[in-house]
Amino acid sequence: MSKPPKKLDLDADLLARIAAALERLAPPALASEAPLSGDAFVWEPGLGGLLAVPEVAHLPLALLKGVDYARDTLVENTTRFADGLPANNALLWGARGMGKSSLVKAVHAAVNEKREGAARLVLVEIHREEIASLPALLRILRGAKRRFLLYCDDLSFDKDDTSYKSLKAALEGGIEGRPANVLFYATSNRRHLMPRDMMDNERATAINPGEAVEEKVSLSDRFGLWLGFHNCAQDEYLAMIDAYAAHYGLKLPGDSLHRRALEWAATRGSRSGRVAWQFIQDVAGELGKRI
């Protein structure tokens, strides 16, 4: 007859199971070194740090119509940075669906087109919810031989959100400053990254309204390059349609492409690059073509 297990053994087994459960619940340790290979990553501190992205979903730069000034300016700024020259953090702000995020990804691909090895620029996407962990990411990237373009899509802050202070310090403030091998690009529908009612509330309730508002909007001043995106005119919208249709070999008889594109925009209540792309997807599906 076997002996019953001792209480000490039961306690040790219970503690071991508790420790294993806590280890599963705890976030994994963040990587301590910057990646040596790969061109794109997503910053996921809850999953261990930088997660590789095998292929970035981007459009060819030539397909982005109606944003010529922003395109040329961002290409020049990014090329300088990739070449090791001084460059500015960039804020791409303005109308929805006009290609802000598409432009960042397209520029990254265009700048890397003729580069090899460590000379290739690394794109790192950081979600707006992870902005507070940006200092930890900068510590990992600081001193690496490669150059990193950090990118946050749809960046904005709400009334009770204080994570913008972490971004302010990471961009230019702090005792260490921004690493020389890191540049930050953000897209937003808001020029100052804060909702208007938030700034109005500061003016109404603060002891010194001017100082309160300045403290909030000074974040956008950390971006040396501001690129505005505005709603497109009909001619620009149709130019987008024509460029997409030519690139993907989509042919409709006569002027039906433009007529249907305008009808599509009317049903959406707006003209933009996003609306043009959605229309092209519909046409491609109708014609049985993959894009």
C-alpha positions, 0 to 999 in steps of 0.5 A: 500500500502506497503512502499518502503524499506528504503535506510538504510535497503538496505545498511545493507542487501547489507553489510550482503550479502557481508560479507557472500560471503567473509566468504565463500571465506575465508579459514576456521580457522585451528584447534588449537589442535592435533587430539586425535584419528585416525591414519592418516591425510592429512594436508590441511590448505586451508580446515581447517587443518588436514583431517582424512584418514579412511584407509591408502592404504598400502602394507604388508611390506613383499611384498616389495622386493629388498629394504631390507636394507632400509626396516630394517633401516626405521623400526628400526628408526620408532620403536625407535621414536614410543617408545619415543627414539631419531630418525632421520628425513629420506630422501628416495631418488633415482630411480622412482617406487622402493617403496619409498612411499610404504615403508613409509606407510608399515612401519607405518602400521607395527609399529602400528600393536601391538600398541593401543590407544595413543601409535599408531603412527600418519601418517600425509601427507603434500603435497609439495605445503604446505611446507611453512605452515609446521611451522603452523602444528608444532605449532598444534602438539607441546605438544600433547601426541601422536607422529606424523610422517610427510610424504611428497611424491616426495619432490623437489624444483625448481629454484625460489622456496624459501619454502625450507627455511621453511622446513630447519627451521622446521626440526632443525632450529628456536628458538623452534626447531622441536617438540620432538613428530614429525618426518619428512620423505620425498621421492624424486628422487633427492638426494639433493632435487634440480635439477642439472641445478639449482646448476650449475646455482648457480655456474655460477652466484653467487659471491661465487659459493661454498657458493651459492650451499652449501646454497641450498643443506644444506637442505638435511643435515637436514635429519640424515638418507639417504636411497638410492633406485636404479634400480633393477636387473632382479632377484629382479624384478622377486622376486617382481612378485613372491611375489605379485602372491603368496600373491594374489593367481595368477596362470599362467601355467608353466613359463609364469608368468616370461616370460610375466613379462619380456615382460611387463618390456621391453615394459615399458623400465624399471624394478621397483616395480611400473612396477611389480605392474602394471603387477600384476594388469593386470594379476589379471584383466585377471584372474578375481581376485580382489586385 
